[in-house]
Amino acid sequence: MVVPPGVAAGHPATVEVGIRVLRMGGSAADAGVAAALAACVCESILTGLGGGGFATYFDAATREVTCLDFFCAAPGTDGDVKSGPMKPINVRFGEVYIPYGIGGASVAVPGVAAGCGEIHSRWGRLPWADVLEPVIGMASHGVPMTEAHATILPWLAEAMLPDQGMVAYSPGGNLLSKGDRLFHPGLADALSALAEEGPQVMYTGKLGELLVDLVRGDGGAIGPKDLASYRVLQIPVHTARLGGYTIFGREDLNEAIATIASLPPHLSTMDSAEAAVALARVLGPSAHEGYGDTTNITVVDGDGNACVITTTLGMGAGLWLPGYGMHLNSMLGELDLIIGELAPGDRIGSMMCPMVALDGEGNLRLAAGSAGAARIRSALMSTLLSSLINETTVSEAVRAPRMHASEGFLHLEPGYPPEIAEALRTAGFRVNQWTEKSHYFGGVSAIGVSGAAGDPRRDGAAALLV
């Protein structure tokens, strides 16, 4: 069995753009880049050109897996300006209010444009401008707001609405609802500049010049040298065995690959209660929580190549590039990701972990990534176990109930039988049983031998190339 070509992502419009590029003859890299940039248009409360991310690419011809780091970097290499204080806000995650910092001092050097350019230059087939053409068309007209995004918009409003955010997310004074048009004036022009001048327009071109002026004018430190010296990094690929498969991905802050490796080797022979206890024990509480949001794109092409891209904007800095509809990241305000003292140019930490699973002969069997900060690890593990060990369909694996350990509790989505919850309590876990599936538990997009799926918890979508 082979993995069929297709696209899975966090929004139907993101999937539509990716499928269109596959139909144009594009590779997984071409479609992945187009979909990642489309997410900057239709999933702008989660990601954007002003953010950063990671990619995992599987080359079917060589059976080689590559991980790329294009995450946000600490500013300060120019050495002529120091950051002022961040602007404190409170953002809401469900019923919990989280202190956060936005403004110019929260903005780190962005990597999305450079990352997309690197993916395309390594593995793309189509001309760069052709890859961006459907994204520019989408940005010119806007897209319908999904219910999931409309639900979380009020949680993030204090970061989203300043400056141009009011025009995009609250036209006429009312926050967008499901089905309303999300449109960012000027974003099509930013994407057109990216198409015409290449990724460097964000680093040594006109968009970069505007970014420096904007950030420094609001108390931040990003300078011309910070942007000009930014580079995409090829980083070590880490592996773990799971049943008869090998999982490939980067080493993230919550050590998803290492957690997979620590699962008992005889997991497939356990009954469901024993397996749930084993999973809960290796998950443990997340070493880092993190509250910025993310999105993920998974693409497989007709040659069996896979491209998995996870990106984020943090919460958004409340600063928008003048005239270009582009929200800047707030990654320096995500304090749980700041590990030790960051030197200028250092990468900020992240829990993102796009991954692929290969069988014993090196053939692709599953490609997956997830949104959800600290829940990325638990969301991906649930999906991998359901698909690869329990041999469910990809759709069933993405929909399967999840668990996540946090703040002394093991949170369980509905769907676990009562005997599993009781076995977890008997094993010593304080179980918090949720009454409905939630955005909280992450947003997986995956493609495997049994199909493709976007996460219904976040109104994700998927389509196969037919």
C-alpha positions in Angstrom: 0.0 0.0 0.0 1.2 3.5 -0.8 0.3 6.8 0.7 -2.1 8.7 -1.7 -1.3 12.2 -2.8 -3.2 14.9 -1.0 -3.3 17.8 1.4 -4.4 18.0 5.0 -4.5 21.3 6.9 -6.2 23.5 9.4 -8.6 25.3 7.0 -10.6 24.2 3.8 -9.1 27.1 1.9 -5.6 26.1 2.8 -6.3 22.6 1.5 -7.9 24.0 -1.7 -4.7 26.0 -2.6 -2.4 23.0 -1.9 -4.5 20.7 -4.1 -4.6 23.2 -6.9 -0.8 23.4 -6.9 -0.6 19.5 -6.9 -2.9 19.6 -9.9 -0.6 22.1 -11.6 2.1 19.4 -11.4 3.8 20.7 -8.3 5.7 18.6 -5.9 4.9 18.1 -2.2 7.3 21.1 -1.6 5.5 23.3 -4.0 2.1 22.5 -2.6 3.3 22.7 1.0 4.8 26.2 0.4 1.6 27.3 -1.3 -0.5 25.9 1.5 1.7 27.4 4.2 1.4 30.8 2.6 -2.3 30.4 2.1 -2.6 29.7 5.9 -1.1 33.2 6.3 -4.2 34.5 4.6 -7.0 32.3 5.9 -5.6 31.3 9.3 -4.1 34.6 10.2 -5.1 34.4 13.9 -2.6 31.5 14.1 0.2 32.2 11.6 1.5 34.7 9.1 4.4 36.0 7.0 5.6 37.7 10.2 6.0 34.3 12.0 8.2 31.3 12.0 8.2 27.5 11.8 9.7 24.1 11.0 9.4 21.6 8.1 10.1 17.9 7.7 10.5 16.6 4.2 10.7 13.0 2.9 12.3 12.4 -0.4 10.8 9.2 -1.8 13.6 8.7 -4.4 16.4 8.8 -1.8 14.3 7.8 1.2 16.0 10.7 3.0 14.3 12.8 5.7 15.3 16.4 6.2 14.3 18.8 9.0 14.5 22.6 8.5 14.4 25.3 11.2 13.0 28.6 10.0 11.8 29.7 13.5 12.0 33.1 14.9 15.3 34.4 16.1 16.3 36.9 18.9 17.2 40.3 17.6 20.1 42.5 18.6 22.9 41.7 16.2 23.0 45.3 15.0 23.9 46.3 18.6 22.7 49.9 18.3 19.3 49.6 20.0 18.0 47.8 23.1 14.4 46.7 23.5 12.1 48.6 25.7 9.4 46.9 27.8 6.6 44.8 26.3 3.0 45.8 26.5 1.3 43.5 29.0 -2.1 42.0 28.1 -4.2 39.1 29.2 -5.4 36.5 26.7 -8.0 33.9 27.4 -7.7 30.2 26.8 -11.1 28.8 27.6 -11.7 30.0 31.1 -8.0 30.6 31.9 -6.5 34.1 31.6 -2.8 34.2 30.7 -0.5 37.2 31.1 1.4 37.9 27.9 3.6 40.5 26.3 3.1 42.2 22.9 4.3 45.3 21.1 7.6 46.0 19.3 9.7 44.5 22.1 8.0 41.1 21.6 8.8 40.8 17.9 11.5 38.3 16.9 13.1 38.0 13.5 10.6 36.2 11.3 11.4 33.1 9.3 8.3 32.1 7.3 9.3 33.8 4.0 12.8 32.4 4.2 11.6 28.9 5.1 9.2 28.7 2.3 11.9 29.9 -0.1 14.3 27.3 1.1 11.8 24.4 0.8 10.9 25.5 -2.7 14.6 25.9 -3.8 15.5 22.4 -2.5 12.5 20.4 -3.7 10.2 22.5 -5.8 9.4 21.9 -9.4 7.2 24.9 -10.4 8.4 28.5 -10.8 8.2 30.4 -7.5 5.7 32.9 -8.9 3.4 30.1 -10.1 3.4 28.6 -6.6 2.3 32.0 -5.1 -0.3 32.8 -7.8 -3.3 31.1 -6.2 -2.3 32.5 -2.7 -2.3 36.0 -4.1 -5.7 35.4 -5.6 -7.1 34.3 -2.3 -5.6 37.2 -0.5 -7.2 39.6 -3.0 -10.7 38.4 -2.2 -10.6 37.1 1.4 -12.0 33.8 2.7 -15.0 32.8 5.0 -14.2 32.6 8.7 -14.5 29.1 10.1 -16.5 28.4 13.2 -13.4 27.3 15.1 -11.5 30.5 14.3 -14.5 32.6 15.1 -14.8 30.9 18.5 -11.2 31.6 19.6 -11.0 35.1 18.1 -12.5 36.7 21.3 -9.9 34.9 23.4 -7.1 36.6 21.4 -8.8 39.9 20.7 -6.5 42.1 22.8 -3.5 41.0 20.6 -5.5 40.8 17.3 -7.4 44.0 17.2 -4.8 46.8 17.5 -3.9 48.7 14.4 -5.0 47.0 11.2 -6.5 44.1 13.1 -9.7 46.1 13.8 -10.3 46.4 10.1 -9.7 42.7 9.4 -11.3 41.1 12.5 -13.9 43.6 13.6 -15.2 45.5 10.6 -18.1 47.7 11.6 -17.2 47.1 15.3 -18.4 43.5 15.5 -16.0 40.5 15.7 -16.2 38.2 12.7 -18.5 35.2 13.0 -18.7 31.9 11.2 -19.0 32.6 7.4 -18.0 36.3 7.6 -15.3 37.3 5.1 -11.8 37.6 6.6 -9.9 40.0 4.4 -6.6 41.8 5.1 -6.2 44.9 2.9 -2.7 45.0 1.5 -1.8 41.4 2.2 -2.1 40.5 -1.5 0.4 43.3 -2.3 2.9 41.8 0.3 2.5 38.3 -1.3 2.9 39.9 -4.8 6.2 41.5 -3.7 7.2 38.1 -2.3 6.4 36.5 -5.7 8.2 39.1 -7.7 11.3 39.7 -5.6 11.7 36.4 -3.8 11.9 35.8 0.0 14.7 38.4 0.4 12.1 41.2 0.1 11.4 40.4 3.7 15.0 40.7 4.7 16.9 43.1 2.5 14.0 44.6 0.5 11.2 47.1 1.0 9.2 44.9 3.4 12.2 44.4 5.6 12.9 48.1 5.7 9.3 48.8 6.8 9.5 46.0 9.4 12.6 47.6 11.0 11.1 51.1 11.1 7.8 49.7 12.6 9.4 47.5 15.3 12.0 50.1 16.4 9.3 52.8 16.4 7.4 50.7 19.0 10.3 49.9 21.3 11.7 46.8 19.7 15.3 46.0 18.6 15.1 44.4 15.2 17.6 46.0 12.9 18.8 45.6 9.2 21.6 43.2 10.2 19.2 41.0 12.1 17.2 40.5 8.9 20.0 40.4 6.4 21.9 37.7 8.5 18.8 35.4 9.0 19.3 31.9 7.6 17.2 28.8 7.4 19.0 26.0 9.3 19.1 22.3 8.4 18.9 20.6 11.8 19.5 17.0 13.1 16.8 14.5 12.4 15.9 12.4 15.5 14.2 8.9 15.3 12.2 6.6 17.4 10.8 3.1 16.8 7.1 2.5 17.1 6.0 -1.0 16.3 7.4 -1.8 12.9 7.9 1.8 12.0 10.5 4.5 12.4 9.3 8.0 13.3 11.4 10.9 12.1 11.3 14.5 13.4 13.2 17.3 15.1 14.1 17.5 18.8 11.5 19.9 20.3 11.2 21.4 23.7 8.8 18.7 24.9 10.8 15.9 23.3 8.1 14.2 21.3 10.5 11.8 19.5 12.1 10.8 22.8 8.7 10.3 24.4 7.7 7.9 21.5 11.0 6.0 22.1 10.2 5.6 25.7 6.9 3.7 25.1 7.0 0.0 26.0 7.9 -2.1 23.0 5.1 -4.5 23.6 2.4 -1.8 23.5 0.5 -3.6 20.7 -0.1 -6.7 22.9 -1.6 -4.7 25.8 -5.3 -4.3 26.3 -6.7 -0.8 25.9 -6.6 0.1 29.6 -3.0 -1.0 30.0 -2.0 0.9 26.9 -3.7 4.1 28.1 -1.8 3.9 31.5 1.5 3.3 29.6 0.8 6.3 27.4 -0.1 8.5 30.4 3.1 7.5 32.2 5.4 8.4 29.3 3.6 11.7 28.6 3.9 13.1 32.1 3.4 16.8 32.5 4.8 18.9 29.7 8.2 20.5 30.4 6.9 23.6 28.7 3.3 24.8 28.3 3.3 27.6 25.8 0.2 29.4 24.9 0.8 30.8 21.4 -1.1 29.1 18.7 0.0 27.2 15.6 -1.2 25.6 12.4 0.1 22.6 10.3 0.1 21.6 6.7 0.8 18.0 5.5 1.2 17.3 1.8 2.1 14.1 -0.1 2.6 14.2 -3.9 2.1 11.5 -6.6 5.8 10.4 -6.3 5.4 9.7 -2.6 7.3 12.8 -1.4 6.0 14.3 1.8 6.2 17.8 3.2 5.0 18.7 6.7 5.2 22.3 7.7 4.2 23.8 11.1 4.1 27.6 11.6 3.0 30.1 14.2 2.7 33.8 14.9 2.7 33.4 18.6 -0.2 35.6 19.8 0.6 38.4 17.4 2.4 41.6 18.5 -0.5 44.0 17.7 1.8 45.6 15.0 1.0 45.4 11.3 3.3 46.2 8.4 1.9 49.6 7.1 -0.1 49.1 3.9 0.6 45.4 3.7 -1.9 43.6 6.0 0.9 41.6 7.7 0.8 41.0 11.5 4.1 40.6 13.2 4.9 37.8 15.7 5.1 38.1 19.4 7.5 35.2 20.1 9.6 37.1 22.6 6.4 37.5 24.7 6.0 33.7 24.9 8.1 33.5 28.0 7.7 29.8 28.5 9.7 29.3 25.2 12.6 31.6 26.3 15.2 29.1 27.6 18.1 30.8 29.4 19.6 34.0 28.1 19.1 34.5 24.4 22.0 35.9 22.5 21.3 38.0 19.4 20.6 35.6 16.5 19.7 32.6 18.8 16.6 30.7 17.8 13.7 30.8 20.3 12.5 27.4 21.5 9.5 25.6 20.2 7.3 22.5 20.7 6.5 22.1 17.0 7.4 18.7 15.6 6.4 17.9 12.1 7.1 14.2 11.5 7.0 11.2 9.1 6.7 7.5 9.7 8.5 5.0 7.5 8.2 1.2 7.4 11.1 -1.2 7.6 11.9 -0.8 3.9 12.0 3.0 4.1 8.6 3.5 2.5 6.3 6.4 3.7 3.4 5.2 5.8 2.2 8.4 7.6 3.1 12.1 7.5 1.7 14.3 10.3 2.0 17.4 12.3 -0.1 19.3 14.8 -1.0 22.7 16.2 -1.5 23.2 19.9 1.7 24.3 21.7 2.3 21.9 24.6 -0.5 19.6 23.3 1.3 19.0 20.0 3.2 16.0 21.6 0.1 14.3 23.1 -2.0 15.0 19.9 0.6 13.5 17.6 1.2 10.5 19.9 -2.5 9.7 20.0 -2.7 9.9 16.2 0.4 7.7 15.7 -0.7 5.0 18.1 -4.2 4.9 16.7 -3.0 4.8 13.1 0.2 2.7 13.3 -0.5 0.4 16.3 -4.3 0.1 16.4 -4.4 0.3 12.6 -7.4 2.6 12.4 -7.9 4.8 9.3 -6.2 8.2 9.4 -9.6 9.9 9.8 -10.4 7.7 12.8 -6.9 8.3 14.3 -7.2 12.1 14.1 -10.7 11.9 15.7 -9.6 9.5 18.4 -10.0 10.8 22.0 -6.8 12.4 23.4 -5.2 12.8 26.8 -2.9 15.6 28.0 -1.1 16.0 31.4 -1.0 19.5 32.8 -0.9 21.2 36.2 -1.4 18.0 38.2 -4.2 16.6 36.1 -4.5 14.1 33.3 -7.1 15.7 31.0 -9.2 13.2 29.0 -11.4 13.9 26.0 -14.8 12.2 25.9 -14.7 8.8 24.1 -12.5 6.9 26.6 -14.5 4.0 28.1 -15.2 4.3 31.9 -12.9 1.4 32.6 -9.9 3.2 31.1 -10.6 6.3 33.2 -10.9 4.1 36.2 -7.6 2.3 35.3 -5.9 5.7 35.1 -7.2 6.7 38.5 -6.1 3.4 40.0 -2.6 4.0 38.5 -2.5 7.3 40.5 -3.6 9.9 38.0 -5.9 12.7 38.9 -8.3 12.5 35.9 -10.2 15.5 34.6 -12.9 14.1 32.2 -13.9 16.7 29.6 -17.5 16.7 28.4 -16.7 17.6 24.7 -13.7 17.5 22.4 -11.9 20.8 22.3 -9.5 23.0 20.4 -7.3 22.7 23.6 -6.2 19.2 22.6 -4.4 20.3 19.4 -5.0 20.2 15.7 -3.5 17.4 13.7 -3.3 17.2 10.0 -2.2 13.8 8.6 -1.9 11.7 5.5 -1.4 8.0 5.5 -2.0 4.8 3.5 -5.7 4.9 4.5 -6.3 8.5 3.6 -6.0 12.1 4.9 -7.6 14.1 7.6 -7.7 17.6 9.1 -8.6 17.9 12.7 -12.4 18.5 13.3 -11.5 20.2 16.7 -10.3 23.2 14.7 -12.4 22.8 11.5 -9.4 21.3 9.7 -9.9 19.8 6.3 -8.2 17.3 3.9 -8.5 16.2 0.2 -6.9 13.6 -1.9 -5.7 14.3 -5.5 -8.1 12.6 -7.8 
